[in-house]
Amino acid sequence: MTSPVQSITALGGKVRRGIVGLGAFMRLAGAILARSGIALKRPGLVSKQIHFIGNYSLLIIAVSGLFVGFVLGLQGYYTLTRYGSEEALGLLVALSLTRELGPVVTALLFAGRAGTSLTAEIGLMKAGEQLAAMEVMAVDPISRVLVPRFWGGVIAMPILAAVFSMVGILGGWIVGVVLIGVDPGVFWSQMQGGVDVVKDILNGVIKSVVFGIAVTLIALHAGWTAKPTPEGVSRATTRTVVAGSLVVLGLDFVLTALMFSN
Protein backbone atom coordinates (compact mmCIF):
# COMPACT_ATOMS: atom_id res chain seq x y z
CA MET A 1 0.00 0.00 0.00
CA THR A 2 1.35 3.43 -0.93
CA SER A 3 2.12 5.64 2.03
CA PRO A 4 1.06 9.33 2.16
CA VAL A 5 4.71 10.38 1.88
CA GLN A 6 5.17 8.36 -1.30
CA SER A 7 1.97 9.80 -2.78
CA ILE A 8 3.08 13.35 -2.04
CA THR A 9 6.51 12.59 -3.47
CA ALA A 10 5.02 11.18 -6.67
CA LEU A 11 2.73 14.19 -7.00
CA GLY A 12 5.62 16.56 -6.46
CA GLY A 13 7.64 14.72 -9.11
CA LYS A 14 4.83 15.09 -11.65
CA VAL A 15 4.46 18.79 -10.88
CA ARG A 16 8.21 19.29 -11.17
CA ARG A 17 8.35 17.49 -14.52
CA GLY A 18 5.44 19.57 -15.74
CA ILE A 19 7.17 22.82 -14.79
CA VAL A 20 10.43 21.66 -16.40
CA GLY A 21 8.57 20.72 -19.58
CA LEU A 22 6.79 24.06 -19.68
CA GLY A 23 10.10 25.85 -19.22
CA ALA A 24 11.68 23.87 -22.08
CA PHE A 25 8.70 24.70 -24.28
CA MET A 26 9.00 28.42 -23.53
CA ARG A 27 12.76 28.38 -24.15
CA LEU A 28 12.26 26.76 -27.54
CA ALA A 29 9.49 29.23 -28.41
CA GLY A 30 11.75 32.12 -27.44
CA ALA A 31 14.60 30.72 -29.53
CA ILE A 32 12.32 30.40 -32.56
CA LEU A 33 11.07 33.96 -32.21
CA ALA A 34 14.59 35.29 -31.64
CA ARG A 35 15.82 33.66 -34.85
CA SER A 36 12.81 34.65 -36.97
CA GLY A 37 14.93 37.03 -39.03
CA ILE A 38 15.82 34.10 -41.28
CA ALA A 39 12.21 34.16 -42.49
CA LEU A 40 12.82 37.62 -43.98
CA LYS A 41 16.26 36.81 -45.35
CA ARG A 42 15.16 33.57 -47.02
CA PRO A 43 11.41 33.81 -47.73
CA GLY A 44 11.63 30.82 -50.06
CA LEU A 45 11.97 28.54 -47.05
CA VAL A 46 8.76 29.92 -45.57
CA SER A 47 6.81 29.78 -48.84
CA LYS A 48 7.83 26.14 -49.25
CA GLN A 49 6.43 25.35 -45.82
CA ILE A 50 3.23 27.30 -46.51
CA HIS A 51 2.74 25.09 -49.57
CA PHE A 52 3.54 21.93 -47.62
CA ILE A 53 1.31 22.81 -44.66
CA GLY A 54 -1.48 24.70 -46.38
CA ASN A 55 -1.85 23.10 -49.78
CA TYR A 56 -1.76 19.55 -48.50
CA SER A 57 -4.35 20.39 -45.82
CA LEU A 58 -6.65 22.25 -48.19
CA LEU A 59 -8.74 19.28 -49.32
CA ILE A 60 -9.66 18.03 -45.86
CA ILE A 61 -10.38 21.61 -44.72
CA ALA A 62 -12.66 22.31 -47.70
CA VAL A 63 -14.56 19.01 -47.46
CA SER A 64 -15.00 19.38 -43.70
CA GLY A 65 -16.19 22.96 -44.11
CA LEU A 66 -18.74 21.92 -46.72
CA PHE A 67 -20.28 19.25 -44.51
CA VAL A 68 -20.25 21.51 -41.45
CA GLY A 69 -22.12 24.07 -43.56
CA PHE A 70 -24.62 21.39 -44.56
CA VAL A 71 -25.28 20.52 -40.93
CA LEU A 72 -25.52 24.16 -39.85
CA GLY A 73 -27.98 24.92 -42.63
CA LEU A 74 -30.16 21.95 -41.76
CA GLN A 75 -30.11 22.23 -37.98
CA GLY A 76 -30.32 26.02 -38.08
CA TYR A 77 -33.40 25.95 -40.30
CA TYR A 78 -35.23 23.47 -38.07
CA THR A 79 -34.37 25.52 -34.97
CA LEU A 80 -35.29 28.90 -36.44
CA THR A 81 -38.55 27.55 -37.87
CA ARG A 82 -39.85 27.08 -34.32
CA TYR A 83 -39.68 30.84 -33.81
CA GLY A 84 -40.69 31.88 -37.32
CA SER A 85 -37.21 33.28 -38.01
CA GLU A 86 -36.00 31.05 -40.83
CA GLU A 87 -35.04 34.16 -42.81
CA ALA A 88 -32.13 34.60 -40.37
CA LEU A 89 -30.56 31.31 -41.51
CA GLY A 90 -27.79 33.04 -43.46
CA LEU A 91 -26.87 35.15 -40.44
CA LEU A 92 -26.81 32.10 -38.18
CA VAL A 93 -24.55 30.15 -40.51
CA ALA A 94 -22.16 33.06 -41.09
CA LEU A 95 -21.79 34.00 -37.41
CA SER A 96 -21.34 30.38 -36.33
CA LEU A 97 -18.56 29.88 -38.86
CA THR A 98 -16.69 33.19 -38.64
CA ARG A 99 -16.81 33.45 -34.85
CA GLU A 100 -16.35 29.87 -33.68
CA LEU A 101 -16.51 26.86 -35.95
CA GLY A 102 -14.23 28.20 -38.67
CA PRO A 103 -11.19 28.91 -36.47
CA VAL A 104 -11.78 26.08 -33.97
CA VAL A 105 -12.55 23.18 -36.32
CA THR A 106 -9.79 24.30 -38.69
CA ALA A 107 -7.31 24.35 -35.80
CA LEU A 108 -8.35 20.85 -34.70
CA LEU A 109 -7.96 19.54 -38.24
CA PHE A 110 -4.70 21.48 -38.55
CA ALA A 111 -3.35 19.75 -35.43
CA GLY A 112 -4.35 16.34 -36.75
CA ARG A 113 -3.03 16.84 -40.29
CA ALA A 114 -0.26 19.44 -40.44
CA GLY A 115 0.79 19.26 -36.77
CA THR A 116 1.47 15.53 -36.86
CA SER A 117 3.34 15.92 -40.16
CA LEU A 118 5.62 18.55 -38.65
CA THR A 119 6.23 16.48 -35.53
CA ALA A 120 6.97 13.31 -37.48
CA GLU A 121 9.23 15.12 -39.93
CA ILE A 122 11.36 16.73 -37.22
CA GLY A 123 11.34 13.58 -35.10
CA LEU A 124 12.61 11.51 -38.03
CA MET A 125 15.28 14.11 -38.76
CA LYS A 126 16.38 13.80 -35.15
CA ALA A 127 16.31 10.01 -35.29
CA GLY A 128 18.37 10.08 -38.50
CA GLU A 129 20.86 12.45 -36.84
CA GLN A 130 20.26 15.09 -39.53
CA LEU A 131 19.85 17.80 -36.88
CA ALA A 132 23.12 16.77 -35.26
CA ALA A 133 24.82 16.83 -38.66
CA MET A 134 23.63 20.40 -39.19
CA GLU A 135 25.21 21.44 -35.90
CA VAL A 136 28.47 19.77 -36.93
CA MET A 137 28.42 21.80 -40.17
CA ALA A 138 27.80 25.01 -38.16
CA VAL A 139 24.19 25.29 -39.39
CA ASP A 140 21.71 26.28 -36.71
CA PRO A 141 18.87 23.69 -36.92
CA ILE A 142 16.43 26.04 -35.19
CA SER A 143 16.93 28.73 -37.83
CA ARG A 144 17.05 26.33 -40.76
CA VAL A 145 14.38 23.80 -39.74
CA LEU A 146 12.06 25.17 -37.05
CA VAL A 147 11.69 28.85 -37.93
CA PRO A 148 10.41 28.35 -41.53
CA ARG A 149 7.96 25.71 -40.36
CA PHE A 150 6.73 27.92 -37.55
CA TRP A 151 5.97 30.88 -39.79
CA GLY A 152 4.58 28.61 -42.47
CA GLY A 153 2.05 27.27 -39.98
CA VAL A 154 1.20 30.71 -38.59
CA ILE A 155 0.54 32.11 -42.09
CA ALA A 156 -1.30 29.05 -43.41
CA MET A 157 -3.69 28.71 -40.48
CA PRO A 158 -5.76 31.91 -41.05
CA ILE A 159 -5.96 31.18 -44.78
CA LEU A 160 -7.27 27.68 -44.11
CA ALA A 161 -9.78 29.03 -41.58
CA ALA A 162 -11.03 31.54 -44.16
CA VAL A 163 -11.43 28.75 -46.73
CA PHE A 164 -13.30 26.65 -44.16
CA SER A 165 -15.72 29.48 -43.37
CA MET A 166 -16.24 30.36 -47.03
CA VAL A 167 -16.99 26.78 -48.06
CA GLY A 168 -19.16 26.32 -44.96
CA ILE A 169 -21.29 29.34 -45.89
CA LEU A 170 -21.62 27.88 -49.37
CA GLY A 171 -22.76 24.59 -47.83
CA GLY A 172 -25.35 26.40 -45.71
CA TRP A 173 -26.62 28.18 -48.83
CA ILE A 174 -26.93 24.90 -50.73
CA VAL A 175 -29.02 23.30 -47.97
CA GLY A 176 -31.04 26.38 -47.02
CA VAL A 177 -31.71 27.94 -50.42
CA VAL A 178 -31.33 25.17 -52.99
CA LEU A 179 -32.73 22.21 -51.05
CA ILE A 180 -35.12 23.71 -48.49
CA GLY A 181 -36.23 26.80 -50.39
CA VAL A 182 -35.27 29.79 -48.23
CA ASP A 183 -35.41 33.02 -50.20
CA PRO A 184 -31.87 33.67 -51.52
CA GLY A 185 -32.18 37.47 -51.25
CA VAL A 186 -33.18 37.22 -47.60
CA PHE A 187 -30.41 34.67 -46.94
CA TRP A 188 -27.65 36.96 -48.22
CA SER A 189 -29.12 40.28 -47.01
CA GLN A 190 -29.51 39.04 -43.44
CA MET A 191 -25.94 37.81 -43.52
CA GLN A 192 -24.60 41.05 -44.97
CA GLY A 193 -26.48 43.21 -42.49
CA GLY A 194 -25.72 41.17 -39.37
CA VAL A 195 -22.05 40.22 -39.75
CA ASP A 196 -19.66 42.91 -38.51
CA VAL A 197 -16.25 43.06 -40.16
CA VAL A 198 -14.35 43.95 -36.99
CA LYS A 199 -16.33 42.24 -34.24
CA ASP A 200 -16.98 39.00 -36.09
CA ILE A 201 -14.58 38.49 -39.00
CA LEU A 202 -11.49 40.18 -37.54
CA ASN A 203 -11.92 38.46 -34.18
CA GLY A 204 -12.19 35.15 -36.02
CA VAL A 205 -8.95 35.91 -37.85
CA ILE A 206 -7.25 36.77 -34.54
CA LYS A 207 -8.42 33.47 -33.11
CA SER A 208 -7.05 31.53 -36.07
CA VAL A 209 -3.66 33.28 -35.78
CA VAL A 210 -3.44 32.48 -32.05
CA PHE A 211 -4.44 28.86 -32.69
CA GLY A 212 -1.87 28.63 -35.48
CA ILE A 213 0.90 29.88 -33.20
CA ALA A 214 -0.06 27.51 -30.39
CA VAL A 215 -0.53 24.36 -32.49
CA THR A 216 2.61 24.93 -34.57
CA LEU A 217 4.76 25.52 -31.48
CA ILE A 218 3.36 22.39 -29.83
CA ALA A 219 4.07 20.33 -32.96
CA LEU A 220 7.62 21.66 -33.28
CA HIS A 221 8.38 21.14 -29.60
CA ALA A 222 7.03 17.59 -29.68
CA GLY A 223 9.22 16.73 -32.67
CA TRP A 224 12.25 18.53 -31.23
CA THR A 225 12.04 16.67 -27.88
CA ALA A 226 10.95 13.28 -29.29
CA LYS A 227 13.07 10.28 -28.48
CA PRO A 228 15.07 9.26 -31.59
CA THR A 229 13.25 5.96 -31.97
CA PRO A 230 10.16 4.90 -33.98
CA GLU A 231 8.22 4.54 -30.74
CA GLY A 232 9.36 7.97 -29.57
CA VAL A 233 8.27 9.63 -32.81
CA SER A 234 4.92 7.83 -32.62
CA ARG A 235 4.31 9.06 -29.08
CA ALA A 236 5.33 12.58 -30.08
CA THR A 237 2.77 12.71 -32.89
CA THR A 238 0.06 11.47 -30.51
CA ARG A 239 1.10 14.11 -27.98
CA THR A 240 0.80 16.78 -30.66
CA VAL A 241 -2.81 15.90 -31.44
CA VAL A 242 -3.89 15.61 -27.80
CA ALA A 243 -2.09 18.69 -26.48
CA GLY A 244 -2.89 20.78 -29.55
CA SER A 245 -6.60 19.97 -29.40
CA LEU A 246 -6.88 20.69 -25.68
CA VAL A 247 -4.96 23.96 -25.98
CA VAL A 248 -7.15 25.09 -28.90
CA LEU A 249 -10.33 24.45 -26.95
CA GLY A 250 -8.97 26.17 -23.84
CA LEU A 251 -7.74 29.20 -25.79
CA ASP A 252 -11.08 29.39 -27.60
CA PHE A 253 -12.89 29.80 -24.29
CA VAL A 254 -10.49 32.49 -23.10
CA LEU A 255 -10.54 34.42 -26.39
CA THR A 256 -14.32 34.19 -26.69
CA ALA A 257 -14.73 35.54 -23.17
CA LEU A 258 -12.41 38.45 -23.95
CA MET A 259 -13.76 39.29 -27.39
CA PHE A 260 -17.51 38.89 -27.03
CA SER A 261 -18.10 39.67 -23.36
CA ASN A 262 -19.29 43.22 -24.08
C-alpha positions as CSV (number, residue, x, y, z in Angstrom):
1,M,0.0,0.0,0.0
2,T,1.3,3.4,-0.9
3,S,2.1,5.6,2.0
4,P,1.1,9.3,2.2
5,V,4.7,10.4,1.9
6,Q,5.2,8.4,-1.3
7,S,2.0,9.8,-2.8
8,I,3.1,13.3,-2.0
9,T,6.5,12.6,-3.5
10,A,5.0,11.2,-6.7
11,L,2.7,14.2,-7.0
12,G,5.6,16.6,-6.5
13,G,7.6,14.7,-9.1
14,K,4.8,15.1,-11.6
15,V,4.5,18.8,-10.9
16,R,8.2,19.3,-11.2
17,R,8.3,17.5,-14.5
18,G,5.4,19.6,-15.7
19,I,7.2,22.8,-14.8
20,V,10.4,21.7,-16.4
21,G,8.6,20.7,-19.6
22,L,6.8,24.1,-19.7
23,G,10.1,25.8,-19.2
24,A,11.7,23.9,-22.1
25,F,8.7,24.7,-24.3
26,M,9.0,28.4,-23.5
27,R,12.8,28.4,-24.2
28,L,12.3,26.8,-27.5
29,A,9.5,29.2,-28.4
30,G,11.8,32.1,-27.4
31,A,14.6,30.7,-29.5
32,I,12.3,30.4,-32.6
33,L,11.1,34.0,-32.2
34,A,14.6,35.3,-31.6
35,R,15.8,33.7,-34.9
36,S,12.8,34.6,-37.0
37,G,14.9,37.0,-39.0
38,I,15.8,34.1,-41.3
39,A,12.2,34.2,-42.5
40,L,12.8,37.6,-44.0
41,K,16.3,36.8,-45.4
42,R,15.2,33.6,-47.0
43,P,11.4,33.8,-47.7
44,G,11.6,30.8,-50.1
45,L,12.0,28.5,-47.0
46,V,8.8,29.9,-45.6
47,S,6.8,29.8,-48.8
48,K,7.8,26.1,-49.3
49,Q,6.4,25.3,-45.8
50,I,3.2,27.3,-46.5
51,H,2.7,25.1,-49.6
52,F,3.5,21.9,-47.6
53,I,1.3,22.8,-44.7
54,G,-1.5,24.7,-46.4
55,N,-1.9,23.1,-49.8
56,Y,-1.8,19.5,-48.5
57,S,-4.4,20.4,-45.8
58,L,-6.7,22.3,-48.2
59,L,-8.7,19.3,-49.3
60,I,-9.7,18.0,-45.9
61,I,-10.4,21.6,-44.7
62,A,-12.7,22.3,-47.7
63,V,-14.6,19.0,-47.5
64,S,-15.0,19.4,-43.7
65,G,-16.2,23.0,-44.1
66,L,-18.7,21.9,-46.7
67,F,-20.3,19.2,-44.5
68,V,-20.2,21.5,-41.5
69,G,-22.1,24.1,-43.6
70,F,-24.6,21.4,-44.6
71,V,-25.3,20.5,-40.9
72,L,-25.5,24.2,-39.9
73,G,-28.0,24.9,-42.6
74,L,-30.2,21.9,-41.8
75,Q,-30.1,22.2,-38.0
76,G,-30.3,26.0,-38.1
77,Y,-33.4,25.9,-40.3
78,Y,-35.2,23.5,-38.1
79,T,-34.4,25.5,-35.0
80,L,-35.3,28.9,-36.4
81,T,-38.6,27.6,-37.9
82,R,-39.8,27.1,-34.3
83,Y,-39.7,30.8,-33.8
84,G,-40.7,31.9,-37.3
85,S,-37.2,33.3,-38.0
86,E,-36.0,31.0,-40.8
87,E,-35.0,34.2,-42.8
88,A,-32.1,34.6,-40.4
89,L,-30.6,31.3,-41.5
90,G,-27.8,33.0,-43.5
91,L,-26.9,35.1,-40.4
92,L,-26.8,32.1,-38.2
93,V,-24.6,30.1,-40.5
94,A,-22.2,33.1,-41.1
95,L,-21.8,34.0,-37.4
96,S,-21.3,30.4,-36.3
97,L,-18.6,29.9,-38.9
98,T,-16.7,33.2,-38.6
99,R,-16.8,33.4,-34.9
100,E,-16.3,29.9,-33.7
101,L,-16.5,26.9,-36.0
102,G,-14.2,28.2,-38.7
103,P,-11.2,28.9,-36.5
104,V,-11.8,26.1,-34.0
105,V,-12.5,23.2,-36.3
106,T,-9.8,24.3,-38.7
107,A,-7.3,24.4,-35.8
108,L,-8.4,20.8,-34.7
109,L,-8.0,19.5,-38.2
110,F,-4.7,21.5,-38.5
111,A,-3.4,19.8,-35.4
112,G,-4.3,16.3,-36.8
113,R,-3.0,16.8,-40.3
114,A,-0.3,19.4,-40.4
115,G,0.8,19.3,-36.8
116,T,1.5,15.5,-36.9
117,S,3.3,15.9,-40.2
118,L,5.6,18.6,-38.7
119,T,6.2,16.5,-35.5
120,A,7.0,13.3,-37.5
121,E,9.2,15.1,-39.9
122,I,11.4,16.7,-37.2
123,G,11.3,13.6,-35.1
124,L,12.6,11.5,-38.0
125,M,15.3,14.1,-38.8
126,K,16.4,13.8,-35.1
127,A,16.3,10.0,-35.3
128,G,18.4,10.1,-38.5
129,E,20.9,12.5,-36.8
130,Q,20.3,15.1,-39.5
131,L,19.8,17.8,-36.9
132,A,23.1,16.8,-35.3
133,A,24.8,16.8,-38.7
134,M,23.6,20.4,-39.2
135,E,25.2,21.4,-35.9
136,V,28.5,19.8,-36.9
137,M,28.4,21.8,-40.2
138,A,27.8,25.0,-38.2
139,V,24.2,25.3,-39.4
140,D,21.7,26.3,-36.7
141,P,18.9,23.7,-36.9
142,I,16.4,26.0,-35.2
143,S,16.9,28.7,-37.8
144,R,17.0,26.3,-40.8
145,V,14.4,23.8,-39.7
146,L,12.1,25.2,-37.1
147,V,11.7,28.8,-37.9
148,P,10.4,28.4,-41.5
149,R,8.0,25.7,-40.4
150,F,6.7,27.9,-37.5
151,W,6.0,30.9,-39.8
152,G,4.6,28.6,-42.5
153,G,2.1,27.3,-40.0
154,V,1.2,30.7,-38.6
155,I,0.5,32.1,-42.1
156,A,-1.3,29.1,-43.4
157,M,-3.7,28.7,-40.5
158,P,-5.8,31.9,-41.0
159,I,-6.0,31.2,-44.8
160,L,-7.3,27.7,-44.1
161,A,-9.8,29.0,-41.6
162,A,-11.0,31.5,-44.2
163,V,-11.4,28.7,-46.7
164,F,-13.3,26.6,-44.2
165,S,-15.7,29.5,-43.4
166,M,-16.2,30.4,-47.0
167,V,-17.0,26.8,-48.1
168,G,-19.2,26.3,-45.0
169,I,-21.3,29.3,-45.9
170,L,-21.6,27.9,-49.4
171,G,-22.8,24.6,-47.8
172,G,-25.3,26.4,-45.7
173,W,-26.6,28.2,-48.8
174,I,-26.9,24.9,-50.7
175,V,-29.0,23.3,-48.0
176,G,-31.0,26.4,-47.0
177,V,-31.7,27.9,-50.4
178,V,-31.3,25.2,-53.0
179,L,-32.7,22.2,-51.0
180,I,-35.1,23.7,-48.5
181,G,-36.2,26.8,-50.4
182,V,-35.3,29.8,-48.2
183,D,-35.4,33.0,-50.2
184,P,-31.9,33.7,-51.5
185,G,-32.2,37.5,-51.2
186,V,-33.2,37.2,-47.6
187,F,-30.4,34.7,-46.9
188,W,-27.6,37.0,-48.2
189,S,-29.1,40.3,-47.0
190,Q,-29.5,39.0,-43.4
191,M,-25.9,37.8,-43.5
192,Q,-24.6,41.0,-45.0
193,G,-26.5,43.2,-42.5
194,G,-25.7,41.2,-39.4
195,V,-22.1,40.2,-39.7
196,D,-19.7,42.9,-38.5
197,V,-16.2,43.1,-40.2
198,V,-14.3,43.9,-37.0
199,K,-16.3,42.2,-34.2
200,D,-17.0,39.0,-36.1
201,I,-14.6,38.5,-39.0
202,L,-11.5,40.2,-37.5
203,N,-11.9,38.5,-34.2
204,G,-12.2,35.1,-36.0
205,V,-9.0,35.9,-37.8
206,I,-7.2,36.8,-34.5
207,K,-8.4,33.5,-33.1
208,S,-7.0,31.5,-36.1
209,V,-3.7,33.3,-35.8
210,V,-3.4,32.5,-32.1
211,F,-4.4,28.9,-32.7
212,G,-1.9,28.6,-35.5
213,I,0.9,29.9,-33.2
214,A,-0.1,27.5,-30.4
215,V,-0.5,24.4,-32.5
216,T,2.6,24.9,-34.6
217,L,4.8,25.5,-31.5
218,I,3.4,22.4,-29.8
219,A,4.1,20.3,-33.0
220,L,7.6,21.7,-33.3
221,H,8.4,21.1,-29.6
222,A,7.0,17.6,-29.7
223,G,9.2,16.7,-32.7
224,W,12.3,18.5,-31.2
225,T,12.0,16.7,-27.9
226,A,11.0,13.3,-29.3
227,K,13.1,10.3,-28.5
228,P,15.1,9.3,-31.6
229,T,13.2,6.0,-32.0
230,P,10.2,4.9,-34.0
231,E,8.2,4.5,-30.7
232,G,9.4,8.0,-29.6
233,V,8.3,9.6,-32.8
234,S,4.9,7.8,-32.6
235,R,4.3,9.1,-29.1
236,A,5.3,12.6,-30.1
237,T,2.8,12.7,-32.9
238,T,0.1,11.5,-30.5
239,R,1.1,14.1,-28.0
240,T,0.8,16.8,-30.7
241,V,-2.8,15.9,-31.4
242,V,-3.9,15.6,-27.8
243,A,-2.1,18.7,-26.5
244,G,-2.9,20.8,-29.5
245,S,-6.6,20.0,-29.4
246,L,-6.9,20.7,-25.7
247,V,-5.0,24.0,-26.0
248,V,-7.1,25.1,-28.9
249,L,-10.3,24.4,-26.9
250,G,-9.0,26.2,-23.8
251,L,-7.7,29.2,-25.8
252,D,-11.1,29.4,-27.6
253,F,-12.9,29.8,-24.3
254,V,-10.5,32.5,-23.1
255,L,-10.5,34.4,-26.4
256,T,-14.3,34.2,-26.7
257,A,-14.7,35.5,-23.2
258,L,-12.4,38.5,-23.9
259,M,-13.8,39.3,-27.4
260,F,-17.5,38.9,-27.0
261,S,-18.1,39.7,-23.4
262,N,-19.3,43.2,-24.1
